[in-house]
Structure formats: structure tokens, C-alpha cells
Amino acid sequence: MAIGKDALKMLLVTPGHVEDRDFDRAAELAQSENKDIEDVLIQEGFIQENQMGQLVAESKGVPFFDLKRERIDETLLLKIPELMARANALVILGRSQNGIKVGMRDPESLRARHLIEKRLGEPLIAGYITKSDLEKALGRYRLGLRGEVQRALEQLANRSIPAHERDNAITQIVDLLLQYGYQNGASDIHIEPYVKKVGIRFRIDGVMHDVLEMPKEIGEPSITRIKILAHLRTDEHRAAQDGKFRFSPVFYGDRVSASNSQVDVRVSIVPVTQGENAVLRLLSAHGRQFDLFALGLGEKDLERVRKAIRNPHGMILVTGPTGSGKTTTLYAVLKILNQREVHISTIEDPVEYDIEGVSQIQVNPKTNLTFAKGLRAIVRQDPDIIMIGEIRDEETANIAVNSAMTGHLVLSTLHANDTATTLPRLLEMGVDPFLVTSTVNMVIAQRLVRKICEQCRASASLSVQEKRFIMQEQEIEDFFKSKGYENLSKLIVFRGIGCEVCGNTGYAGRIGIFEILEMREEVKKLILKQSSSDEIMAQAKKDGMQTMLEDGLGKAMEGITTIEEVLRVIKT
């Protein structure tokens, strides 16, 4: 650990960066789970990682090196062998006018500093680096997925090797796909058979990326290995199968350094014309911050949500298409509400992340445990707060509304395009308009947009095509006029040029864009009259609601995302 527990408490608690009780809770969790207290404080959302890094660096009197803002010079990086960098928990970042910048977990280590100065022959600027940034930087030493898979394929090409060595090579290939998928932030790994090859694709930040191709004959044994891990039938090739398993991520290419946390993997295998198609969804709370502000909620909207969840009863609905981050938002709300004074129960399909202190139920069609039946059982469990993974049918909708009427706070998701269409959707499910107005406290609509890579972000003026498009979209043109940009030539936007950090895409990571509808009197009157979603939307705007498009364009002006990205997720 880069700083002692007592010193860390004085650094964080005394100035008020972290609550005393939150620090003590993190200390207990760190001890029980054998983790660094710094990791727990960040993972529990008690403090942001870059804030922690800045505070620790200031306490040590050294600069803080944030990899989001630092470019790693590969030629300098490789001047220090991987084993030396790993053993001393440091990484060479680049050269400045005053010397070579070195990110260290312990910048006060004179032995490590002298060792690196002697090897490089130049003065050092030692700075503090967070643990996760060190892990990412050390990952640069690895061969790369293609190189490591190629090495395993070369081994398989030797027909004379024993069967157990061939099995080991297949196991290594599957393990490499999981490790690299996780390290690159992939949400899904696709293994797709074609006529003469097997394609591997990762979904990163919501977009599919071709990663590599493998010989056709490697596909079937790789799928068999995945079936074994997920406890599926290896002799079944004509029916769809679903399963799950866990694996431990390795950060430094060294199993000794494996993370204490495990990654849940949901497996879906479907027969296709050329074999079997496998999709592996990686579900891990490691590095994921269930924090509403980190998810992208602005300060005003954040205060509205906090006010709504303080109600002891009623319903809060989160809406959006599949993959828009609805469940993550609900988990962030549950994290705020999860106190010992209340009993929280959930019914989910599937349970994506375990939350200590919350009773979580997994939908199971094989035992006829549906959302509706699970919800009926939950109501008899004396809950204060109920979370329903999704309202899919009339029965579930009516039970949820009745639960909200009888003194429970109900959280759920619903498939709808925006906040205004959510309320008529409930009416279509047979819920009485009076019950909708009496129970629904708030509707949150959201999408996920890719963030501009901070390593290669650059400012630019609008192109002629962009100006023409904006002038054709009245809502977008009105937004920029409201911000004082009647002359679009004065508008400065941001783009990612493309670099090694973002895989030359110009984007790295995702953030939410939101639309929050509060149930005010005029909106309730429209619902009672069963007005159209357009009328509800118009009234919500009059009440001061910011639309998703406006939120997204605001984030584009701040340099967080691009106008093209906002339009991609909203207009499609």
C-alpha cells in the first residue's frame, strides 16, 4: 500500500473528503476481503480515483501523474525491463524539459529512484501513480493478443505434440481471449464461425471491433472449452445453450498478481450454419463505479434524483434500449439507499452484480420463477425498497404499482424511447391513469455515448457538412442559439485524433446522457386525460426538463463527447 492506514485516514477524513463512517466501513471490508483500503474506498465510490491520487501525491510532495492526461513514450517505457518495473511498482511515462517522468506507487523510495537513474543516465521526475493506472501501463509490456494467440497456434500446428499439450494450448487461447477482453474494457466477446475461419470480435464502448481471426479447426475445441467452463453439454451442437462461469483477471501477465476480484461471464451458444456462435458477456464490478455523478448526471439532475429517492414510497422508472446502462443506474441508486435501517429486495434477470446487504432473487423460468411471481413473494418478505429488473408485462406492472401504493419505494426499468413515451406505455399495460399519477415519482431516460479519448482530444471548428446538418435540425440549431452561437462559425467542438490508447478510434470509455421527468401537476393532468407523448414532452420542457439531446449536446460542448456520437445514439 502506498500510504499507511492511519496516515490515509488523516489525509481523507480530517479535511472532509471521506466520511468517518465510510472510511471505517472501507477498512473493515479491506481487512475481511484482504484488499488494499485504497482500492476499497474507490470501488465503493467513497472517493474518485483521480482525487485520491492527487491527495496522496500532495501529501508526499510530488506531482500526480494521471494516465488519462499523460502520453506514454513506448521507446522510453521499454528501456526498463518489465520485471524491474513490476518489482519496483513504477513505469516510465515520457521525457520533459527537466528530466524523465516516472510514475511510482512509492515515489519516496530512494533505492528505486537511484536504480532507474543509473539505468537511464538522466535525472528523474518522480510522481505518484494510482494502482489501476500502474496496472494499465504495465499491460503495455505484453506481446498483444495476436502475438500470444499466434504462439499458441504455432504449438497446435505441430501434429506430433501429445493430446494434453493440445488441450493446454486451446485452454490458453480461451484464457487469452478472456484476459484481453477484460483488460481492454470489452463488455462482450464474440466467437463467430465462418466458412474457412473463426472471427473474434470485442464490443468495446458499445461498438464492435474486429480483433483477430483463427483457423476454422480451432473453433470447435475452443467452444468445447467454453462449454466445459460454463457446465454445458459438450455433445449438444443443435440447440441453444446458456450458462455462466467465473475467471480471475490477471493484470501484469503474472498469475501471482491476479486480482482478488472475479469476473462473472455469461455464456450464450447458438448453432449457426457454419458451426456454433458463442457470445461471452463480461460482468465485473472491478473498476466500475456505481456513482450517479460518475455515470454522467449533472448537478441539478443529481439533486432531483436524490430528492426523489428520499421518498419512502412511490416508483422511479429508468428507461432506454438494451445496453443503455439502465441497470447500472439502478445499482447506483441502490448503493445510496443501501443502509442497515432498511430492507431492500430485488428480482432480476440476471443478477449482474452482487450487492452486500441486499436480498437479490434470480428469475428462473425452469422453476416458473417469473418477475410477477418473484415480485409477489418479495412483497411478503417485508421489504422497504423493491427493485424490479424490468417491467415486461401487465401482471408485473400492476403488482409494481400496487406495491408503490402500499408504502414501498419501487425501482424498475422499462423499454421506451424517452421519458414522455414511458407513461403512455404503462397505460398500454393496463395500469389505470390515476394509479400512474399517484405512484410514479420520476422517469429517467438515458443512453450511453462514447467519450473522447483524453490522450488525443483536440479542438476544431465545425465543418461545412456539420453546419449544414445542424441548420437542417431545428432542435439542434435552437440549442446552440440558446447558448449564444447564432453564428456557428464561432462554435468550437472537440474530437479525438486517434492514438494507441484509444486504438485510433478517438474514443475511450462511455458516459450517460440523461433526461429526467418529474411528475408535476400539469403532467399528471395530461396523463389523466391520456394525452399523447408529444403533449407530455412539451409540458415537461415547459417545466424545465432538459432533453437527452440537450444533455448530450452540452457534453459535446464541454469536450466530453462529440456531436456525431450524440446523434448516433439518439437518432438511431
BATI-844607 format. One record per residue: z, x, y of N, C-alpha, C in turn; residue in one letter. Coordinates in pm, whole numbers, plus 50000, padded with zeros to 5 digits. Last residue first. Layout:
BEGIN
ZXYZXYZXYA...
END
This chain:
BEGIN
466114692950693465574691750558466424682650474T467414694650934466164687050932465564685550792K469644710650879469824697050928468564688650911I468844735450786469814728050706469974713550752V466904743450979466594743650834467544734750756R468224742851221467204732651195466864732051046L469824765551184470434752351208469444741351176V467884785451157468774782651046469434768951061E466684785551411465884782451292466764778451174E468794794051570468284780451588467494776251464I471264812951385470014811751460469614797051472T474734822151446473614818751358472364817651445T476234834451644476784833551508475674830751408I475604834851910475144846151829475684846051688G476114813352066477174823452059476764835551976E473914797752017474034803852149475104814852151M474584789351760473394797951779473464804951914A476714773051811476974785351736475784794951746K475304752651943476344760052014476654773251946G473744743451734473074749951846474064757951930L475824732351576475014743351526474304750851637G476774712051741477684722651697476914734851650D474434696751761475004702851881475964714151845E474164688951493473094696451559473634703751681L476484674251454476284686651380475224695351445M477744662151775476994661151650476874674651581T480844653951908479794664051906479064663351773Q482044624552061481794631951937480644641851956M482694608152277482874622652290482624630652165G482064581952273483494585152260483764600152264D479324583652267479964579052391481444582452391K479074590752000478704600452104479314596652238K479854566551885480664578551860480354589351963A477734550051965479074547552018479974559852000Q475624561351818475544560751964476914558752026A476554557251555476354570851606476334570951758M476474529251542477754536151526477664550351582I473734525251569474634519751671475994526651665E472844537851336472374542651467473294537751578D473944522551134474474536051154474034541751288S474434488351248473684499151184474334512651213S477364467251194476274472751274475604484351199S479304449051105478374455151011477124460151084Q481304441451265480064434051284478974438951188K483114460551189483424446551158482184437751172L481864482751304481954481851158482224467451117I482214477451577480854478151522480854476851370L484974479351595484324466451624482904466151566K485344506451541485874496451448485204482851469K484234517351771483584519951642484054509751539V486104508851958484734504051970483954506251840E488494522151871488394507551872486954502751874E487844550451650488334544351772487954529551775R488084571851423487964557351419488614551251542M486134600851485487444594451483487264579351493E484014622651334484084609151389485494603751373L482624653551368483884646651337483964633451411I480654677251229480574665251311481784656751272E479864712551200480624700351173480314689251274F478914740051007478704732751131479174718451105I480414769150855480154754850862479764750351002G478764799050747479804792350825479414777550836I478174827850536477864814450587479054808750664R476674861150492477744851250494477284837850549G474144873950677475224878150586476374868250600A470694880050759471844871050748472874876850650Y468584896450744469054893250878470264884150879G467564906150509467364891850536467724888250680T468054931750416466894929550504466574914850528N470534931150299469364930650212468094927450289G472544935250476472154921350452470944920050361C472754963150469473944954950448473564940750410V470274973350538470724974450399471904965450370E468754948350758469274961750726469734961850581C467484929251018467374932650877467834946850851G467894917551263466664925451245466404928051097I468944885651334469224897451253467924904851228G469154873451672468534873951540469034886251466R469874851451945470174863251864469494862051728F468714843152281469164839952145469394852952069V468844833152611468874844752523469434840252387I466964815452842467834814352726467714826752637L465094816153038466354822953067467304823152945K463084800352950462814814852955464094822852980S463784774152984464074780152853463824795252852L465244759153236464194769253218464514777053090N467524745553186466304737753206465084746753195E470194753153090468964760253058467764750953067Y472704741453107472174748353224470884755853200G473484726452899474144739552910473574747753026K471814705152913473234702752943474014715552957S469494717352822469574713552963471024711253004K470134719352553470034731652632470064728852781F470124691752488471314700152465471254712552554F467524683452542468624677952622469884686352609D466184697352338465884700452478467024695552568E467234684152116467484698452133467264702552279I466294658152156467734660452144468084675152167E463464661352160464174656952279465664660152273Q461344684252061462544677952007463464674152123E459424697052207458994685552128460164677852068Q460744718152315460284707852408459784695352335M461104733352083462274727552150461854716252243I458444741652032459144732951936460324725952003F457934757752252457114745852230457814736052136R459804778052210459884769752331459114756752311K458804788651971460134782651974460294773652097E456304798552050456364787951950457714780951952Q457094818652227456304807352278456374795552181V460544827852160459094829752150458394817452206S463344835752364462634826152280461144829552277L464574869952353464144857852424463424848552327S467414884452187465974883052209465724870552292A469794907652044469434896652132467924896452154S470684914151703470104918451829469724906251911A472494925751420472254915051516471704920751647R473144942051210471804943751269471474932751369C475774936651139475334950651141474004952351216Q476104909751124476674916551240476244931151251E473664886751041474324899150998474814906751122C474304853151120473524865151149474334877451106I475104830550856475494837850976474574849950994K473664799950744473844814350727474184820850861R475534769550732474414777550783474714792250761V476364739650574476604754050580475364761050631L477554708850719476534716750649476974731250656R479374677450740479204691950753477994697150678Q481514652450874480234655950813479994670850836A484394634650839483904648050872482584650150800I486104607150967485004611450881484514624950931V489344591750970488394601851020487304604350917M490684569850870491164576150993490114585151056N490254540150705489584552850736490064558050871V491724515350704492144526850623491524540150665T490724495250862492174496550850492614509450784S487984495850839488564498750971490074501150963T487824489150565487284501850614487934505550747V488894463550561489624474350492489134488050537L486944449650702488294450250756489094461650693F484724451750527484714458550657486104459750718P485454458250183485474448750294485504456250428D483284475549972484554475950044484464466650165V480884477649838481674465549820483014465649888G479274498449893480044499349769480974487449749M478374492450145477444490450034478154490949900E480594501450288480324487050283479364483750168L480234528750256481414522450196481214507250185L477914531650410477874534850266479064528650195R478754526250670477954516150600477854518650450P480134552250689480854539450695480044527950636L478174572350676479244571750576479904558050572T476514572950889476004566350769477064565050661T478034587651073477744573551100477244566250976A478164613850976479384605750983479064590850995T475364619150750476174622250867477364612750871D474424614550488473774624550573474624628750692N476604614050202475934607350313475394618150405A478784612149945477444617049977476814608350085H482154620850001481184610149981479814615950018L485514630249917484164633249964483254621549929T488934625150037487844624549940486534628750003S492364617750055491284626750096490184625849992L494864596050164493804598350065492724607250127V498194590350180497124597150253496084601150149L499614558050110499204571450067498184577050165H500274531350170501174542150209500834555950161G498364512750092499734511350041500584523850063T495864519250180496534507750242498014507150206M495114539650013495334542950154496074531750226A494804524349783495834534749786496164538649930S492604508749855493904502249831495054512249834N490664529049867491014521449987492374514649971V490624537249596490964546749702491404539549829A489774513949470491104519249439491564528849548I487204511649584488214501249608489624506049577N485924535049490486044532349633487144522349662A485974531549212486724542549272486954540149421T484234508949196485614508249146486484519149210E481784518049304482524507249369483984506949327E481514554449292481174540849254482094530849322D482264579349387480914577649334480514563149311R483964600349575483874585849555482444582849515I485304630349448484154623349502484284608449475E487974640049416486844649249429485614642749489G490634629049598489634624649501488394633249520I494004634449646492664639749674491734635649562M496804619949795495864619449682494544625449727I500234622649867498864625849909497974626249785I502424613649733502364611249877500924612849926D502664597449408502154607849500502334603849646P503674585249160504474586249283503974597449375D501974580048954502704592748949503514595449076Q500344558648978501624556148908502474568748899R498134570149088498914561049173500284558149111V497044583348865497694590948972498594582249057I495854562548721497014569548664497784577148772A493774555648893494774545448859496044552048804R492374579948883492994575649009494054564948985L491414579948624492344590348665493094586448792G489704558048642490854557348552491894567948588K487854567648838488584555048857489834554448771A486874591448726487534591648856488404579148873F487714590048371486804589748484487594590848614T488174598148069488984600148189488024601348307L487054596247818486944584547907487874585548028N486924619447689488144611647665488204599347754T484474628147786484664627147641485894618947605K484724630448064484004618948009484224617047859P487194640048255486744643348119486054631248057N488394655648549487644644648490487114648948354V491534670748573490104673148549489474660648487Q494014671248820493504664848698492004667048691I496754688248954495304686948953494824681748818Q499364688549162499014683349030497524680249028S500344717849334499544705549337499204701549194V501594741949308502364731349369501624718149378G498734762049351500114761249305500864750349382E495604753049266496494753649383497924751749333I492614765649135493984761449108494834763249233D489394753449198490404763649228491784757849202Y487914732549078487264745349110488274756549133E487784709448844488814715948925488304730048953V484404695248877485554700548804486644704948901P486144669248958485124671848856484144682348908D489534656849003488364664649041487394666348925E492244643949158491364641149044490004647149081I495554654349256494104654149274493424649849145T498574649649439497844648649313496354648049342S501534661249588500074660049600499454659549461I504484652849737503854654149606502364651449623H506454671249981505514660749941504964663649803V508094692450034508624679250067507704667950020E506784715849994507674711349886508184697049910R503344712350095504734715950122505614710150011Q500254712250173501004715650052502394721150086N498694708550396499604697750358500564701450245L497154731650407498044728550518499114718550476I495784728950166496624740750186497604738550301K494294706150207495404705750111496354717550131L492404716650386493334706250432494544705550339V491114734250213491744739550334492744729550391A490104716250027491124725749983491854731750104Y488204703350190489344695750137490464705050091L486454724850233487154718750346488364710850299T485544728649972486274739450039487054734050158T484144704849931485354707549853486194718449917T481974708250114482934697050127484244700050055K479864726350123481224731250149482274720350162G477384718350046477614719450191479044723450224S476664713249785476624727049832476864728749980G475174681649835475734691249740475594705449796T475604669150176474904670850048475634680749957P478474651150310477414661050319476734662450184G481834644250422480534640450370479494651250393T485124634750377484254646050409482914643450343V487544612350503486374614450419485584626450469L490784601550486489914611250552488774614350457I492834572750522491814580050445491014589450536M496374564050510495014562950558494074571850478G499544579550602498684571050519497314569850584H500804596550774501334595450638500474586950546P498954619550973499234605550941499744604450798N498164645350987499604643051004499964628350979R495484645350979496154647650851497674646450863I494854641051251494534630751150495314632851021A495644664951373496284652451412496074641751306K493874682551250495314684251229496084671551266R491474672651358491714672051214493214673151184V491844678351631491624664551586491924662951438R492014706151625493194698451667493064683851626E489404711751547490514715851462491774707951497L487934703251764487794696051637488944699351543D488834722851948489044708551974488964700451847K488094747451821489484744651854489744729751876E485714742851547486114746951681487524742351713G485404753851216485824743051305486234748751441L484794774151034483864771551143484254760151236G486474784950851485334777450798484354773450908L488504794951004487584804650944486334797650890A489794770651059489194778151168488164788051114F490694763050802489754754550874489064762050988L490774782250519491314781350653490284774050738D490784796150258490814781750278491504779150411F488824823050212489944818550294489834803550316Q488124843249949487784830450009489004825550086R489044865849823488264867749944487874854750013G489194847049534489354860549591488474862049713H488654823749413489364822449540489574836049605A485574817449256486694826549275487324824149411S483134809849045484154803049125485354812249137L479784810748984480964819149000481944812349095L477784795748746478374794048879479684801848885R474904802648583476314806248584476834804748726L472454788148394472944789448531474444791748525V469754793948175471204794348197471494795848346A467354780147962467654783848101469174783348121N465654789947674466824783247730467124789047868E462174786147633463444790847576464614782947630G460034775047764459934789147723461224794647664Q460714748747829459554751147743459494765347689T464334747247791463094745647868461934749747779V467664735847751466424740147687465224737247776P470344748547947469414737347925468154742647857V473634754948023472474759747948471614747747911I476004763948252475114752948215473884758948148S479294774048313478034777048245477274764148217V481414787548553480934775248490479534777848437R483904810848562482454809548555482114796448483V486474824048762486054813548670484544812148678D487774855948782486734847048835486404836848727V491094867248851489974865048761489024855048823Q492954893749011492464880049005491304879248907S493304920849007494264912748933493754898448917N490314940348964491164931549044492114923848955S490234973048820489864958948822490854950748901A490485000048793490664994648927490324979848936S489815005648539491225007448574491525000848708V487095003248538487884992248484489364993548516R485075010448799486105016648716487035005648667D483585002549005482865007548888483815013848789G485354992049182484955006049203484075011349091Y485764965149107485284968549240484724982649249F485284940448876485554954748888484944959249020V486714908748785485794916848865486244931348873P487064894748473487784902248575486804910748654S486144860948385485994875548375486734881948491F486164831248185486664839248296486304853948275R484124801848125484914813248081485394820648205F482674770848006483224779448111483964791148047K479884748047954481134754747917481654762948033G477374726847823478174731147937479454737547887D474054723147703475464726147676476134730947805Q471314703747581472024709747694473494711947657A469584712447277470404703247357471064710847471A468354731147125467534719747170468314709847255R469854750647010468864755047107468054743547166H472704761046851472104749446916471154754047027E474074782346759472954777846677472264765546735D476204786446923475124796346931473904792046851T478024764247113477354766046983476174775546998R480434780747328479414770747299478774773747163L482314797147464482714789347345481744777847319H481464814247657481794800647701482194791547587A480874837247510481904837847614482394823947651L478754827147355479994831747289481144832047390I476854822147553477384811047473478694814847405K476334848247636476954838947731477554827047656I475074857847403476314864147452477064854847547R472814841447404473784840547293475114846447334T471514851047628472014837147629473054835247519I470904876447527471754875347646472344861247656S469184870847312470514876447284471454875847405P467014858947474467764851247375469114857447341E466104880547654466614867647699467494860547598G464904902247547466304903947587466944890447623I462254896247507463104897047388464594899047422E461104897947763461324884847703462334885447587K462604922047985461684918547877462084905347811P463494910848319463814917648193462774913648088M463664915548672463004909548556463354917748433E465854907648952465164916648860464484908548751L466124889849178466924902049163466234912049071V465214867249424464794873849301465494887249292D467474844149559466894857449574466474862549436H468044813249733467744820349608467074833749636M470764805949952469334808749936469114816849808V473494803849992472724791649979471244793549956G474484829649987474494822350114473564810350109D472554834549704473474841049798473354833949933I471814831549381471884823149501472974829149591R469734853749201471064850849256470904841249372F467794855648903467884852449045469334849449082R465744870048667467144868948711467134866348861I463434860848413463724863348554465194861348585G461884875148143463054867148182463374870848327V458454872348019459594879248079460744869548099K456294857647941456354871547898457574879047951K456914830948020456074833647902456284847747850V460444829848109459044827048133458234831048010Y463814819148160462784824548069461374820248110P466264828148386465154818948367464084825148276E469364826348499468634833948398467524824748348I471094827748800470094820448722469404830048626H474234825048932473334834548868472404826448779I475754815249242475144811749114474254823149066D476834827549457477534815849408477014811849271S477234862049528476404851449472477274839649427A478334884949645478664871949701477794860649650G477984908549522477014905149626477224891249683N479964908749330480074918349440479114915249554Q478964888749153480224886949226480304896049348Y476624900749061476584887649125477814885349209G477684923448944476854924849063476704911649136Y479164911748732479804920548830478984921448959Q477204896748592478394890348647479014898748758L475384916748520474924905248599476114898348666L477034933248365476474938248491476014926848580L477504916748144478634920748229478144925748365D474954915848037475574903448085476724906648180V474694943347971473754936948063474354924148122I476784947347786476794954647913475874947948015Q475914931547575477174928247642477244934747779T473674946547504473504932747554474754928347630I474974969747417474044970547530473804956747590A476434960447198477164965847314476264966447438N474354953947027475234943247078475994947847201D473434979446978472544969947043473374958447103R475644989546843475294995546971474334986647050E475614974146612476744972646703476474978846839H473244982646486473334969046539474464967646639A472195016446577472885006446493473024992946565P468855025846674470295025446701470935014546617I466135025546639466925031646532468435030746555S464775016046858464935007046743465855012546635R465325018747178465445027547061465765018846938N465594999647369464225002947325464215011947202A468244999247435467774988947343466374992047289L468265020147621469045021447498468555011547393Q466755008747818466245020847752466985023247620E468484988747899467234985047833466624996947760L470505003448024470844995947903469574992047826A469025013348239469645022848146470005015848014R468384989848367467314997948309467865007748208Q470874982448463470244974248358469144982148290V471205002948653472135001948540471564993448428E469024998248829469195011148763470085010048640G469454971848919468234975348845468414988248766R471964974349050471804965948931470574969948851L473145006849140472384994849169472114987349041G474805028349104473385030149080472555018449133L477345030549362476835026349232475315027549225R478275036049609478045047549520477335043349391Y478855012749738477585019249772477265030849677R481435005649676480374999849594479015005949622G482875016049880482785024149758481735018649663L482634994250056482005007050088481845015749964A484154974449931482714972249955481994985549979K486674986649932486044982949805484544981049822E487134988650207487035000850127486324998049995L487294961550266486194969350323486014982550248D489654955250130488394949150085487194956650142S491554970850275491324973050133489984967450087K490474983450598491144973850510490754976350364T491135014550755490155005450696490864995950601I491765035251038492275026650931491175017250885Y490295068051090490675054551130491125046551010G489715100251209490285092251102490725078751156A487255119351276487935108651349488435099151242I487055154951217487085140951171487705131851276L484805183051257486035175551288485905160851249P483215198350969483145192251102484465184951129E482995205450705482885215750806482755210450947G483215190550474482145187150567481925197850673L485405202250342484165199750269482985197550364R487375203250538486935215750474485595213850406K487705176250592487235185250698486685198250639E488725167450345487405162650389486845171750500I491185181150339490255182250227488835178450271L492475172350568492085186450559491045188450449H492845145350492492045148650610491565163250605R494545147350272493205141550255492305145350371A496785159050396496135165650284494705160550266R497605140650584497035153350631496285160350519L497505107850610497515117750502496805130550548S497235088250792498265098250822498335109150715E495475069050703494965078950798495965089950831P495065054750429496235061750482495765072750577D492595044150399493715035050379495005041350432R490025052850632491045056650533492095045650518M486845062050737487745050750717488715053950604G485805086050957486245084150819487205072250814V483275099351155484225088351138484515086150990K482995131851278482595122551172483685112051153I482865136351639483105140451501482645129751404G482185128151891483415136051876483705140451733N479925112851872479875124651958481065133951935Q479815104351518479865100851660479835113751741S478525094651203478815105451297478825100051439R480125074450944479005079451024479445090251120G481915070350718481155059650780479935064750857L483295078450412482645084050531481745073150590I486385065750295484925065050291484385070650422V489255066450073488585068350201487075067250183L491165071949861491025058849927490435060350067A491195094149708491875095149838491765082449920N489775086249486491125091649466491905092149596A487325078849599488175068749536489615073649524R486335103049692486525091949785487485081649729A486205117149450487055121949558487355110749658M484365101749309485715103449255486685108249363L482045104149471482695091249452484145092949405E481925132149697481745126049565482565113149551P480515132050010481815131849943481625125149808I477935128350079478425142150083479815143350022K477315101750087477135108549958477545123149960L477755095550357478575089350253478535097650125L475645108250487476995113450502477915108250392L473555091750401473475106250376474845112750389T474295066050487474245069050344474235084050316E476395055650722475335065650708475315070450563D477155022850793477455034050703476225042950691I478085009051095476945012151009477305024250922R480474984551174480174998751152478965000151060E481224958551181480704964351306480344979051293R482184952850939481234943150995480574948851121K484084972050893482754974250837481724964250887L486104984251139485724971751074484294973151025D488525006651192487105006151159486824993651078F490745012651446490475003851333488965003251313F492245044651537491295033551555491155025251429P495855049551536494485053751501493545042051527V498575043951539497985051651648496605056951618G499755027651365499605041451320498985050351428K499595003551495500935008651462500895023251420S496825000151505497565002651629498945008551601E496364994851231495775006651295496525010251423A497714970551202498164982151126497634995051190V496144954551374497574956451400498114968851328L493604955451255493784960051392495254963251420Q494114943851002493644957651013493874963451151G494854917751078495804926351008495404941051023M492404909751184493594910151270494664919151209Q490764910550962490494920051071491664920951169N492014890050805491964903950758491724913750872E494364867050950492994871250923492964886150890Q497194853050784496644861450890495224865350850I497604834450593498664835850693498204844550810F495894830050379495474825450510496544826550617G496314840350136496984827650164496654822350302E494944864350160494424854150070495054840550094Q496654878250339495274874950378494734863550292I499014880550195499044874850330497654870350374L498054893849966498564880049956498574873450093V497374919150064496354910750001496794896150000D499894928150151498794926550247497724917250191E501304930549915501684919650005500604917450112I499494935849618499914940949748500234929249839D500854921049313499794923549411500374930049535K502284908349101502014922749101500814926149190N503144882849117501784884749068501344899249067E505734885449218505554878249092504174880749031S505284899949457506134905549352505864898849218Q503634882549598503174896249570503974902349456A505284860149622504044859349544503544873249505L507254870949791507614865949658506384865349568E505724876750018506424887649949506814883449807A504904851350093503894861050050504534872549973A507384841250171506664834950059505604844450004R507934857750387508814858250270508134852150147D505854849750559505914863650513506774864650387F506544823250601505264826250535505264840550482D508974825750735508984819550602507674822350527R508064838150974509034844850888508984839150746D504564836951052505884830551046506774837850946E502834862651224503064855451098504454849451103V502944870551488501634869251425501714861351295H505344875551623504924861651601503534859951543G506464900351644505654895651759505134881351741P507884899351389508594900551517507754896151636T505854898451187506754887051212507384887651350V504364922851186503714909751188504614898351233L506034945151199504764945351270504174931451287L508114938751029508414940951170507144940151255M506644937850792507314925750842507634927150991K505864964350769504844954050785505454941150841L508294976750727507534980150848506474969550876A508924965150480509794962850596509064965650727D506734974450318507014960150335507844957450460K504645001350450505774995950376506054981450411G501115004050422502295003350509503414996550430I499195004850224499005013350341500225013650431A500005008549880500005000050000500005008950124M
END
